[in-house]
Amino acid sequence: MLNQVVLIGRLTRDPELRYTPGNGVPVASFTLAVDRPFTNQQGEREADFINIVTWRKLAENCANYLKKGSLAAVTGRLQVRSYDDNQGIRRKVAEIVADNVRFLDRGRSSEDSGGQDEGPNVDDIDISPDDVPF
């Protein structure tokens, strides 16, 4: 059996980082807007808004380096869970538990990101031909 999901989309809001009670395991959640591959009858492209959950170091990295509007690729598994809301009504939620998140936006300068560290920019890495193994 296989439960594998691959998505590419943009974050609709900044990731929300929390820690589990008791053992303090990091967990981050965000919503990814993924365009549908077709247009509607009005010729407009629609999107699906998919909830993503990340755990541990991946959660911390997502919280530190992703923000609203960031382009990201997510691989993981679909999970459907249920819970009782404040009124005691049983609710179901479907979400992707991410195994891997790729940050697809190119790094921006600190001026563009409001002083936040965006990680290394590919253009800033100096590689000589002697460093390449083939």
Contacts in CASP RR format, 6 or more apart in sequence:
PFRMAT RR
TARGET T0000
AUTHOR 0000-0000-0000
METHOD contacts of the structure
MODEL  1
MLNQVVLIGRLTRDPELRYTPGNGVPVASFTLAVDRPFTNQQGEREADFI
NIVTWRKLAENCANYLKKGSLAAVTGRLQVRSYDDNQGIRRKVAEIVADN
VRFLDRGRSSEDSGGQDEGPNVDDIDISPDDVPF
3 77 0 8 1.000
3 78 0 8 1.000
4 75 0 8 1.000
4 76 0 8 1.000
4 77 0 8 1.000
5 74 0 8 1.000
5 75 0 8 1.000
5 76 0 8 1.000
5 77 0 8 1.000
5 78 0 8 1.000
5 96 0 8 1.000
6 73 0 8 1.000
6 74 0 8 1.000
6 75 0 8 1.000
6 76 0 8 1.000
7 32 0 8 1.000
7 34 0 8 1.000
7 50 0 8 1.000
7 52 0 8 1.000
7 73 0 8 1.000
7 74 0 8 1.000
7 75 0 8 1.000
7 96 0 8 1.000
8 34 0 8 1.000
8 71 0 8 1.000
8 72 0 8 1.000
8 73 0 8 1.000
8 74 0 8 1.000
8 104 0 8 1.000
9 32 0 8 1.000
9 33 0 8 1.000
9 34 0 8 1.000
9 35 0 8 1.000
9 71 0 8 1.000
9 72 0 8 1.000
9 73 0 8 1.000
10 32 0 8 1.000
10 33 0 8 1.000
10 69 0 8 1.000
10 70 0 8 1.000
10 71 0 8 1.000
10 72 0 8 1.000
11 30 0 8 1.000
11 31 0 8 1.000
11 32 0 8 1.000
11 33 0 8 1.000
11 66 0 8 1.000
11 67 0 8 1.000
11 68 0 8 1.000
11 69 0 8 1.000
11 70 0 8 1.000
11 72 0 8 1.000
12 30 0 8 1.000
12 31 0 8 1.000
12 32 0 8 1.000
12 33 0 8 1.000
12 49 0 8 1.000
12 68 0 8 1.000
12 69 0 8 1.000
13 30 0 8 1.000
13 31 0 8 1.000
13 68 0 8 1.000
14 30 0 8 1.000
14 66 0 8 1.000
14 67 0 8 1.000
14 68 0 8 1.000
15 28 0 8 1.000
15 29 0 8 1.000
15 30 0 8 1.000
15 54 0 8 1.000
15 59 0 8 1.000
15 62 0 8 1.000
15 63 0 8 1.000
15 66 0 8 1.000
15 67 0 8 1.000
16 28 0 8 1.000
16 29 0 8 1.000
16 30 0 8 1.000
16 63 0 8 1.000
17 26 0 8 1.000
17 27 0 8 1.000
17 28 0 8 1.000
17 59 0 8 1.000
17 60 0 8 1.000
17 62 0 8 1.000
17 63 0 8 1.000
18 26 0 8 1.000
18 27 0 8 1.000
18 28 0 8 1.000
18 29 0 8 1.000
19 25 0 8 1.000
19 26 0 8 1.000
19 27 0 8 1.000
20 27 0 8 1.000
25 55 0 8 1.000
25 56 0 8 1.000
26 55 0 8 1.000
26 56 0 8 1.000
26 57 0 8 1.000
26 59 0 8 1.000
26 60 0 8 1.000
26 63 0 8 1.000
27 53 0 8 1.000
27 54 0 8 1.000
27 55 0 8 1.000
27 59 0 8 1.000
28 53 0 8 1.000
28 54 0 8 1.000
28 58 0 8 1.000
28 59 0 8 1.000
28 60 0 8 1.000
28 62 0 8 1.000
28 63 0 8 1.000
29 51 0 8 1.000
29 52 0 8 1.000
29 53 0 8 1.000
29 54 0 8 1.000
29 95 0 8 1.000
30 51 0 8 1.000
30 52 0 8 1.000
30 62 0 8 1.000
30 66 0 8 1.000
31 49 0 8 1.000
31 50 0 8 1.000
31 51 0 8 1.000
31 52 0 8 1.000
32 49 0 8 1.000
32 50 0 8 1.000
32 52 0 8 1.000
32 72 0 8 1.000
32 74 0 8 1.000
32 96 0 8 1.000
33 47 0 8 1.000
33 48 0 8 1.000
33 49 0 8 1.000
34 47 0 8 1.000
34 48 0 8 1.000
34 49 0 8 1.000
34 50 0 8 1.000
35 45 0 8 1.000
35 46 0 8 1.000
35 47 0 8 1.000
36 45 0 8 1.000
36 46 0 8 1.000
36 47 0 8 1.000
36 48 0 8 1.000
38 45 0 8 1.000
39 45 0 8 1.000
39 46 0 8 1.000
40 46 0 8 1.000
50 95 0 8 1.000
50 96 0 8 1.000
51 93 0 8 1.000
51 94 0 8 1.000
51 95 0 8 1.000
51 96 0 8 1.000
52 74 0 8 1.000
52 95 0 8 1.000
52 96 0 8 1.000
52 98 0 8 1.000
52 101 0 8 1.000
53 79 0 8 1.000
53 95 0 8 1.000
53 96 0 8 1.000
53 97 0 8 1.000
53 98 0 8 1.000
54 62 0 8 1.000
54 97 0 8 1.000
54 98 0 8 1.000
54 101 0 8 1.000
55 97 0 8 1.000
58 98 0 8 1.000
58 100 0 8 1.000
58 101 0 8 1.000
61 101 0 8 1.000
62 101 0 8 1.000
64 117 0 8 1.000
65 103 0 8 1.000
65 118 0 8 1.000
65 119 0 8 1.000
66 72 0 8 1.000
66 101 0 8 1.000
66 103 0 8 1.000
67 116 0 8 1.000
70 103 0 8 1.000
70 104 0 8 1.000
70 105 0 8 1.000
71 103 0 8 1.000
71 104 0 8 1.000
71 105 0 8 1.000
72 101 0 8 1.000
72 102 0 8 1.000
72 103 0 8 1.000
72 104 0 8 1.000
73 101 0 8 1.000
73 102 0 8 1.000
73 104 0 8 1.000
74 96 0 8 1.000
74 98 0 8 1.000
74 100 0 8 1.000
74 101 0 8 1.000
74 102 0 8 1.000
75 98 0 8 1.000
75 99 0 8 1.000
75 100 0 8 1.000
76 96 0 8 1.000
76 97 0 8 1.000
76 98 0 8 1.000
76 99 0 8 1.000
76 100 0 8 1.000
77 96 0 8 1.000
77 97 0 8 1.000
77 99 0 8 1.000
78 94 0 8 1.000
78 95 0 8 1.000
78 96 0 8 1.000
79 94 0 8 1.000
79 95 0 8 1.000
79 96 0 8 1.000
79 97 0 8 1.000
80 92 0 8 1.000
80 93 0 8 1.000
80 94 0 8 1.000
81 92 0 8 1.000
81 93 0 8 1.000
81 95 0 8 1.000
82 90 0 8 1.000
82 91 0 8 1.000
82 92 0 8 1.000
82 93 0 8 1.000
83 90 0 8 1.000
83 91 0 8 1.000
83 93 0 8 1.000
84 90 0 8 1.000
84 91 0 8 1.000
85 91 0 8 1.000
106 121 0 8 1.000
106 122 0 8 1.000
107 118 0 8 1.000
107 119 0 8 1.000
107 121 0 8 1.000
107 122 0 8 1.000
108 118 0 8 1.000
110 116 0 8 1.000
110 117 0 8 1.000
110 118 0 8 1.000
END
